[in-house]
């Protein structure tokens, strides 16, 4: 029996290799110059850039490297974002940002978990990657500073809407303890005064004050939502920043509203260079994850490893596409294949439709290929605040 080995396809570049395990209070650094080296493990105060430079200098001396030897680094994508990547690049260091979900984990027994082991694992994978081994991990594409900043508006809006929902649910939950149910609106304080429980008693004073404070927070968040939405509409109507023209182009499709067009462009279509359909599907976490072991083969559903905001909106827009673009080729395909199925089958089908629609929108923006059978809409009407019944 012949063993199969994954040989490196190129010589290991001579230099220092450093893997970071980034914590809030301290960083773990694992460094080496070759796969056979015993890793040099050090702990550094988090965000101590001067100390980092000193550690790199010491590591070069430890492994007998010249002062001007190239440095190759990596760290997992996470809370620290991309500022460290930009700093390292400015210092002439080749850095990689790694998708955490793609890092290998031993399947035999329980895997020990600590920062020192994680840093050492990353270092070995970094050496394998630069040694030419393929499929070691998945890398994160780092956005530009301006591209990253343009994502703040819609992400803030999503967080504000979620917070507003929390306030509404909290108010309703507190009143449910008295057997009361109301709709939360601007007139809630007056409604609260008139509420009576089963025995005719008013809402207790302490609870009433708490509800009024909760309602005040609800109103404050609502005002912020209106401010952000106004800012976005103004930008769509007269803005000249990168990507706004693509937002307008998406709004020309019936069934796609401000939220959908803005998020699609600012998260993906405005700055990413997408190579093919599969890459786009993986980016949204809409690719299938088959299980194949021996005679057992089955689908495990979609991967959900991509952009969660993009995935959630893609599915929402797919449902609305069926409603607002019933004559389109995609809607006809869905009805022919899934329309006669039960609710579970239709939900599975909507994920497939979401992926197909995402690809069609990409082709529309990149190659100006109009989705077959789709109806056109006036983007200016949507930007004025009308037509908000469509997705987003």
C-alpha positions as CSV (number, residue, x, y, z in Angstrom):
1,X,0.0,0.0,0.0
2,X,1.5,3.4,-1.0
3,X,1.1,6.3,1.2
4,X,0.1,9.6,-0.3
5,X,1.8,12.8,0.9
6,X,1.0,16.4,0.4
7,X,4.4,17.7,-0.7
8,X,5.3,21.4,-0.6
9,X,5.5,22.9,-4.1
10,X,8.1,25.5,-3.3
11,X,11.0,26.1,-1.0
12,X,10.3,27.6,2.4
13,X,11.1,31.4,2.2
14,X,13.9,32.2,4.7
15,X,12.6,34.6,7.3
16,X,10.9,34.9,10.7
17,X,7.4,33.4,11.1
18,X,5.2,34.7,13.9
19,X,1.7,33.7,14.9
20,X,-0.4,35.9,17.2
21,X,-3.1,34.8,19.7
22,X,-4.8,38.1,20.5
23,X,-6.4,38.6,23.9
24,X,-7.8,41.7,25.5
25,X,-5.1,42.1,28.1
26,X,-2.2,40.2,26.6
27,X,-1.0,38.7,23.3
28,X,0.7,35.3,22.9
29,X,3.4,35.2,20.2
30,X,4.8,32.0,18.8
31,X,7.8,32.4,16.4
32,X,10.1,30.2,14.4
33,X,12.2,30.2,11.2
34,X,11.6,26.7,10.0
35,X,9.2,23.8,10.6
36,X,11.9,21.9,12.6
37,X,12.5,24.8,15.0
38,X,11.2,24.6,18.6
39,X,8.8,27.6,18.7
40,X,9.7,30.6,20.7
41,X,6.7,31.5,22.9
42,X,6.4,34.9,24.5
43,X,3.6,36.9,26.2
44,X,3.2,40.6,25.4
45,X,0.9,43.3,26.8
46,X,-1.9,43.8,24.3
47,X,-1.5,46.6,21.8
48,X,2.1,47.2,22.9
49,X,3.6,48.0,19.5
50,X,7.0,49.0,20.8
51,X,7.2,45.8,22.7
52,X,6.2,43.9,19.6
53,X,9.1,45.4,17.6
54,X,11.5,44.4,20.4
55,X,10.2,40.8,20.4
56,X,10.6,40.5,16.7
57,X,14.2,41.7,16.9
58,X,14.9,39.3,19.7
59,X,13.3,36.4,17.8
60,X,15.5,37.1,14.8
61,X,18.6,36.9,17.0
62,X,17.3,33.7,18.6
63,X,17.0,32.0,15.2
64,X,20.2,33.4,13.7
65,X,18.4,35.7,11.2
66,X,19.7,39.0,9.8
67,X,18.2,42.2,11.1
68,X,16.6,42.8,7.7
69,X,15.2,39.3,7.3
70,X,11.6,39.3,6.1
71,X,8.9,38.7,8.7
72,X,5.7,36.7,8.0
73,X,2.8,36.8,10.5
74,X,-0.8,35.7,11.0
75,X,-3.6,36.0,13.4
76,X,-7.3,34.9,13.6
77,X,-10.0,37.3,12.5
78,X,-11.9,38.6,15.5
79,X,-12.6,41.5,17.8
80,X,-9.4,43.3,17.0
81,X,-10.4,43.7,13.4
82,X,-7.8,44.8,10.9
83,X,-5.9,47.6,12.5
84,X,-3.0,45.3,13.4
85,X,-2.9,44.0,9.9
86,X,-2.6,47.5,8.6
87,X,0.1,48.3,11.1
88,X,2.1,45.3,10.2
89,X,1.8,46.0,6.5
90,X,3.0,49.5,7.1
91,X,6.1,48.0,8.7
92,X,6.8,45.9,5.6
93,X,5.6,42.7,7.3
94,X,3.6,40.2,5.3
95,X,0.6,39.4,7.4
96,X,-2.4,37.0,6.9
97,X,-5.8,37.3,8.6
98,X,-7.2,33.8,9.1
99,X,-10.8,32.7,9.2
100,X,-11.2,31.1,12.6
101,X,-13.6,28.4,11.4
102,X,-11.0,27.1,8.9
103,X,-8.3,26.2,11.5
104,X,-7.7,22.5,11.9
105,X,-9.0,20.8,15.1
106,X,-8.0,17.3,16.1
107,X,-11.1,15.0,16.1
108,X,-9.6,12.3,18.3
109,X,-10.6,12.9,21.9
110,X,-10.9,16.3,23.5
111,X,-8.8,19.2,22.2
112,X,-6.9,21.2,24.8
113,X,-7.7,24.8,24.6
114,X,-5.3,27.6,25.7
115,X,-3.6,30.6,24.0
116,X,-0.1,29.0,23.9
117,X,-1.3,25.9,22.1
118,X,-3.4,28.1,19.7
119,X,-0.4,30.3,18.9
120,X,1.8,27.2,18.3
121,X,-0.9,25.7,16.0
122,X,-1.2,28.9,14.0
123,X,2.6,29.0,13.6
124,X,2.8,25.5,12.2
125,X,0.0,26.3,9.7
126,X,1.7,29.5,8.8
127,X,4.9,27.6,8.0
128,X,3.0,25.1,5.9
129,X,1.2,27.8,4.0
130,X,4.4,29.6,3.0
131,X,6.0,26.3,2.3
132,X,3.5,25.8,-0.5
133,X,1.0,23.4,1.0
134,X,-2.5,24.1,-0.3
135,X,-5.8,24.2,1.5
136,X,-4.2,24.9,4.9
137,X,-6.8,27.4,5.9
138,X,-9.1,30.1,4.6
139,X,-8.0,33.7,4.6
140,X,-10.0,36.8,5.2
141,X,-9.9,39.6,2.6
142,X,-9.1,42.8,4.5
143,X,-11.2,45.8,3.4
144,X,-9.8,49.2,2.9
145,X,-10.3,51.8,5.7
146,X,-13.0,53.6,3.7
147,X,-14.7,50.4,2.7
148,X,-14.8,49.3,6.3
149,X,-16.1,52.7,7.4
150,X,-19.0,52.6,4.9
151,X,-20.3,49.5,6.6
152,X,-20.9,51.4,9.9
153,X,-24.2,53.1,8.9
154,X,-26.3,50.0,8.1
155,X,-24.7,47.9,10.8
156,X,-25.6,50.6,13.3
157,X,-29.1,50.7,11.9
158,X,-29.5,46.9,12.4
159,X,-28.3,47.1,16.0
160,X,-30.7,50.0,16.7
161,X,-33.6,48.1,15.3
162,X,-32.7,45.1,17.4
163,X,-32.5,47.3,20.5
164,X,-35.9,48.8,19.8
165,X,-37.4,45.3,19.6
166,X,-35.8,44.5,22.9
167,X,-37.4,47.5,24.6
168,X,-40.8,46.6,23.1
169,X,-40.5,43.0,24.3
170,X,-39.4,44.1,27.8
171,X,-42.4,46.4,28.1
172,X,-44.8,43.6,26.9
173,X,-43.2,41.1,29.2
174,X,-43.5,43.3,32.3
175,X,-47.2,43.9,31.6
176,X,-47.8,40.3,30.9
177,X,-47.0,39.7,34.6
178,X,-50.3,41.6,35.4
179,X,-52.3,39.9,32.7
180,X,-52.2,43.0,30.5
181,X,-51.3,43.4,26.8
182,X,-50.8,46.6,24.8
183,X,-49.2,47.8,21.7
184,X,-46.2,50.1,22.3
185,X,-46.4,53.4,20.6
186,X,-45.9,57.1,21.2
187,X,-49.1,57.3,23.2
188,X,-48.0,54.5,25.6
189,X,-47.8,56.8,28.7
190,X,-51.4,57.7,28.3
191,X,-52.4,54.1,27.7
192,X,-50.5,53.0,30.8
193,X,-52.4,55.4,33.0
194,X,-55.7,53.8,31.8
195,X,-54.6,50.2,32.2
196,X,-56.4,48.1,34.8
197,X,-55.7,44.6,35.9
198,X,-58.3,41.8,36.5
199,X,-59.4,43.3,39.9
200,X,-59.7,46.9,38.6
201,X,-56.4,48.1,40.1
202,X,-54.0,50.3,38.3
203,X,-50.4,49.4,37.4
204,X,-48.3,49.6,40.7
205,X,-46.3,52.8,41.0
206,X,-42.9,51.2,40.9
207,X,-43.6,49.1,37.8
208,X,-45.3,52.1,36.2
209,X,-42.1,54.2,36.6
210,X,-40.0,51.4,35.2
211,X,-42.2,51.1,32.2
212,X,-42.1,54.8,31.5
213,X,-38.3,54.7,31.7
214,X,-38.3,51.8,29.3
215,X,-40.6,53.6,27.0
216,X,-38.3,56.7,27.0
217,X,-35.4,54.5,25.9
218,X,-37.6,53.0,23.2
219,X,-38.5,56.5,22.0
220,X,-34.8,57.6,22.0
221,X,-33.8,54.6,20.0
222,X,-36.6,55.3,17.5
223,X,-35.4,58.8,17.0
224,X,-31.9,57.6,16.3
225,X,-33.3,55.1,13.8
226,X,-35.1,57.9,12.0
227,X,-31.9,60.0,11.9
228,X,-29.8,57.2,10.4
229,X,-32.5,56.3,7.8
230,X,-32.7,60.0,6.8
231,X,-29.0,60.1,6.4
232,X,-29.0,57.0,4.2
233,X,-31.8,58.4,2.0
234,X,-30.0,61.6,1.5
235,X,-26.9,59.7,0.5
236,X,-28.7,57.6,-2.0
237,X,-30.5,60.6,-3.5
238,X,-27.5,62.9,-3.9
239,X,-24.4,61.1,-2.6
240,X,-21.2,60.6,-4.7
241,X,-19.4,58.2,-2.5
242,X,-18.2,54.9,-3.9
243,X,-20.9,52.3,-4.2
244,X,-24.0,54.7,-4.2
245,X,-24.4,54.2,-7.9
246,X,-24.7,50.5,-7.4
247,X,-27.2,51.0,-4.6
248,X,-29.4,53.0,-7.1
249,X,-28.9,50.3,-9.7
250,X,-30.2,47.6,-7.3
251,X,-33.2,49.8,-6.4
252,X,-34.3,49.8,-10.0
253,X,-35.4,46.2,-9.4
254,X,-38.9,45.8,-8.0
255,X,-38.8,43.9,-4.7
256,X,-35.5,45.3,-3.4
257,X,-35.7,48.2,-1.0
258,X,-33.2,50.6,0.7
259,X,-32.0,48.2,3.4
260,X,-31.4,45.4,0.9
261,X,-29.7,47.5,-1.7
262,X,-27.5,49.3,0.8
263,X,-26.4,46.3,2.7
264,X,-25.6,44.2,-0.4
265,X,-23.4,47.0,-1.8
266,X,-21.6,48.1,1.3
267,X,-21.0,44.6,2.6
268,X,-20.1,42.8,-0.6
269,X,-20.7,44.3,-4.1
270,X,-19.1,47.7,-3.4
271,X,-15.6,46.6,-2.7
272,X,-15.1,42.8,-3.0
273,X,-13.6,41.2,-6.2
274,X,-15.8,38.1,-6.5
275,X,-14.3,35.5,-8.8
276,X,-17.2,33.1,-9.3
277,X,-20.7,32.0,-8.1
278,X,-19.4,29.5,-5.6
279,X,-17.3,32.1,-3.9
280,X,-20.3,34.4,-3.6
281,X,-22.4,31.6,-2.2
282,X,-19.7,30.8,0.4
283,X,-19.4,34.4,1.3
284,X,-23.1,34.4,2.3
285,X,-22.9,31.0,3.9
286,X,-25.4,29.6,1.4
287,X,-23.3,26.7,0.1
288,X,-24.3,23.1,0.9
289,X,-22.3,21.0,3.4
290,X,-22.6,17.4,2.2
291,X,-21.7,14.5,4.5
292,X,-20.0,11.6,2.7
293,X,-18.6,8.7,4.7
294,X,-18.5,5.2,3.3
295,X,-22.0,4.3,2.1
296,X,-23.6,7.2,4.0
297,X,-24.2,10.3,1.9
298,X,-26.5,13.2,2.9
299,X,-26.9,16.9,3.0
300,X,-26.3,18.7,6.3
301,X,-27.9,22.0,5.2
302,X,-26.1,25.3,4.4
303,X,-22.7,26.1,5.9
304,X,-23.7,29.3,7.7
305,X,-20.0,30.2,7.8
306,X,-20.3,33.4,5.8
307,X,-21.6,36.9,6.4
308,X,-24.6,36.5,8.7
309,X,-26.1,39.9,7.8
310,X,-25.9,39.1,4.1
311,X,-27.4,35.6,4.5
312,X,-30.4,36.7,6.6
313,X,-31.2,39.5,4.1
314,X,-30.7,37.3,1.1
315,X,-33.3,34.9,2.4
316,X,-35.7,37.8,3.2
317,X,-35.3,39.3,-0.2
318,X,-35.9,35.8,-1.8
319,X,-39.3,35.6,-0.2
320,X,-40.2,39.2,-1.4
321,X,-38.9,38.4,-4.8
322,X,-41.6,35.7,-5.1
323,X,-44.2,38.3,-4.2
324,X,-43.0,41.3,-6.2
325,X,-41.4,39.6,-9.2
326,X,-43.9,36.7,-9.8
327,X,-43.2,36.7,-13.6
328,X,-39.4,36.5,-13.3
329,X,-37.6,33.3,-14.4
330,X,-36.3,32.7,-10.9
331,X,-39.8,32.9,-9.4
332,X,-41.1,30.5,-12.0
333,X,-38.2,28.1,-11.3
334,X,-39.1,28.1,-7.6
335,X,-42.8,27.4,-8.1
336,X,-42.1,24.6,-10.5
337,X,-39.6,22.9,-8.2
338,X,-40.8,23.7,-4.7
339,X,-44.2,25.4,-5.0
340,X,-46.2,22.2,-4.5
341,X,-44.2,21.0,-1.5
342,X,-45.0,21.3,2.2
343,X,-43.6,24.2,4.4
344,X,-40.3,22.4,5.0
345,X,-39.7,21.9,1.3
346,X,-40.5,25.5,0.5
347,X,-38.1,26.7,3.2
348,X,-35.4,24.6,1.7
349,X,-36.2,25.9,-1.7
350,X,-36.1,29.6,-0.6
351,X,-32.5,29.1,0.5
352,X,-31.7,27.8,-3.0
353,X,-33.6,30.8,-4.5
354,X,-31.7,33.2,-2.3
355,X,-28.4,31.9,-3.6
356,X,-29.5,32.0,-7.2
357,X,-30.9,35.5,-6.8
358,X,-27.7,36.7,-5.1
359,X,-25.7,35.4,-8.1
360,X,-28.1,37.1,-10.6
361,X,-27.8,40.4,-8.7
362,X,-24.0,40.1,-8.9
363,X,-24.2,39.5,-12.7
364,X,-26.6,42.4,-13.0
365,X,-24.1,44.8,-11.3
366,X,-20.9,43.4,-12.8
367,X,-22.1,42.7,-16.4
368,X,-25.3,44.6,-16.6
369,X,-27.3,41.4,-17.2
370,X,-30.9,42.1,-16.3
371,X,-32.6,39.3,-14.4
372,X,-34.8,37.5,-16.9
373,X,-38.5,38.5,-16.6
374,X,-37.9,41.0,-13.7
375,X,-39.9,44.2,-13.5
376,X,-38.3,47.6,-13.2
377,X,-38.9,50.2,-10.5
378,X,-38.1,53.9,-9.9
379,X,-35.2,54.1,-7.5
380,X,-35.9,57.8,-6.8
381,X,-39.4,57.0,-5.5
382,X,-37.9,54.5,-3.1
383,X,-35.2,56.9,-2.0
384,X,-37.9,59.4,-1.0
385,X,-39.4,56.9,1.4
386,X,-42.1,55.4,-0.7
387,X,-42.3,51.7,-1.7
388,X,-41.0,50.5,1.7
389,X,-43.1,47.4,1.6
390,X,-40.5,45.7,-0.5
391,X,-37.6,43.7,1.1
392,X,-35.4,46.0,3.1
